[in-house]
Amino acid sequence: MSHRPFPGRRSVLRGSLAASAALTVPAAIGAAPAFALSGRPEAGWGVQSGDVTSDSGLVWVRSDRPARMIVETSATESFRNPRRWHGPLLGADTDFTGTTRLRGLPSGEQIHYRVLLADPDDPRRTGEPVTGTFRTVSAHRRHGVRFLWSGDLAGQGWGINPDLGGYRIYDAMAKLDPDFFVCSGDNIYADGPISAAQALPDGSTWRNVTTEEKAKVAETLAEYRGNFRYNLLDRNLRRFNAQVPSVVQWDDHEVRNNWYPGEVIADSDARYTEKSIDVLAARARRAFGEYFPVSTLRPGAKEGRVFRVLRQGPLLDVFVLDMRTYRNANSPDTQAVDPQGILGREQLDWLKRELSRSRAVWKVIAADMPIGLVVPDPVEGLPNFEAVAQGDPGAPLGRELQIAELLRFIKHRRITGTLWLTADVHHTSAQHYRPSRAAFTDFEPFWEFVSGPLNAGAFPASALDNTFGPERVFVKAPAASNVSPAGGYQFFGEVDIDGGSGELTVRLREQDGSVLFARTLQPGLVGQ
């Protein structure tokens, strides 16, 4: 286990999180904040931190009206002699959200923060502070690293169910006191309306919290923003956000199922009046940047990118991919030449360059889609595919060509400690890839671990494509499609790197935190 000389978050948060957890959500759910409200600014949507480094971190908040964001930090929850940071003015242009970057923080320390919202016309008038905490990255290997990952939230119409206590999986994750959480995409289901009730197979009824924006597919910027706000109605998620910093990436459902750049929605899909995916994706990315603290995106900005590398000390670098924005069109994917692929040339070159520069013991590649699992996307009779694999067990074709290039690069540059993590397919599994089983053999063995969903329909295990020789060592998935969270099959994963030995242990966990599968990997190896 990791050696952690500083106190765990649970012990330091008992007092500071009480205020955040008890916050009530603004009454005008889904509506723009009212300018004529009396009183002081409120932050009923909680706080978040993200993209934390050894000396910095991002803090996020949303106000119920125009306000100046102020952040105070302290080494203790008493906030004696706090350090103050003046953040942005929160207004309608960013849906009253804002992010403040805290710089010059001490490494390897517990940082307590509180966000105050001040009246722009009278800075002395501030709302109740909202508190949170995070640990900065330690420069000392002996401290170890532990983080979690999963994805897929509020999918297939399964939203916040008050009868079940909402998104309970976040409480199970918080109990593990991770250094951070990687959300591997599908943070929302903008294409998935949520109704007040759904029938369950046993004759009972699933009840949902509902909002106006979740009554239809998202098309406008306001509707995309409303989709991100919807999840923040859950008390468990708000409490988790205040305790655990996030590393967020996106996939398809932040915009529309299985989308790709340049796509035009068929007229047969009457749900959409806006048919241009590029228009919808631009609106979705803007809302995404407003509602998550991402270091490479600015709230309200049209530019920026999701892919990035986060240095987590001498033991770990996390390479966050974007397998959505730069891909080519979904197709049968059998072309013998495919320079664009699923990553785009710029991102692939970036990934190769950053992997070769990394001096961390472990290089985790956070992918929003799996490599060897077949994810079909049939359209009008065409056998199109959505991810990398297309079911042909032979030599690499289509998007597999980019992955082959990357795997070859890792082998010949002798890049040690690579590991792939993903979500997307709504079950949990562990795949081991080995050249001796593969059609393409110029790579070293590696592992890919799949987890999720957080709160969405669960689906049977995907078929495997033998191009890179995967063997499914473990899987847990339902036999039926779209099993509700009430039926189980909700998952998250844990990565625990020991500070002494450098060993990395992956644990696949169920919704309640129980361990389904574990595998320990050794440091310093090109493949294993």
Secondary structure, 3 states (H helix, E strand, C coil): CCCCCCCCHHHHHHHHHHHHHCCCCCCCCCCCCCCCCCCCCCCCCCEEEECCCCCCEEEEEECCCCEEEEEEEECCCCCCCCEEEEEEEECHHHCCEEEEEECCCCCCCEEEEEEEEEECCEEEEECCCEEEEEECCCCCHHHCEEEEEECCECCCCCCCCHHHCCCCHHHHHHCCCCCEEEECCCCCCCCCCCCCEEECCCCCEEECCCCCHHHCCCCCHHHHHHHHHHHCCCHHHHHHHHHCCEEECCCCCCCCCCCCCCCECCCCCCCCCCCEHHHHHHHHHHHHHHHCCCCCECCCCCCECCCEEEECCCCEEEEECCCCCCCCCCECCCCCCCCCCCCCHHHHHHHHHHHHHCCCCEEEEECCCCCCEECECCECCECCECCCECCCCCCCCCCHHHHHHHHHHHHHCCCCCEEEEECCCCCEEEEEECHHHCCCCCCCCEEEEECCCCECCECCCCCECHHHCEEEEEEECCCCCCECHHHCCCEEEEEEECCCCCCEEEEEEECCCCEEEEEEECCCCCCC
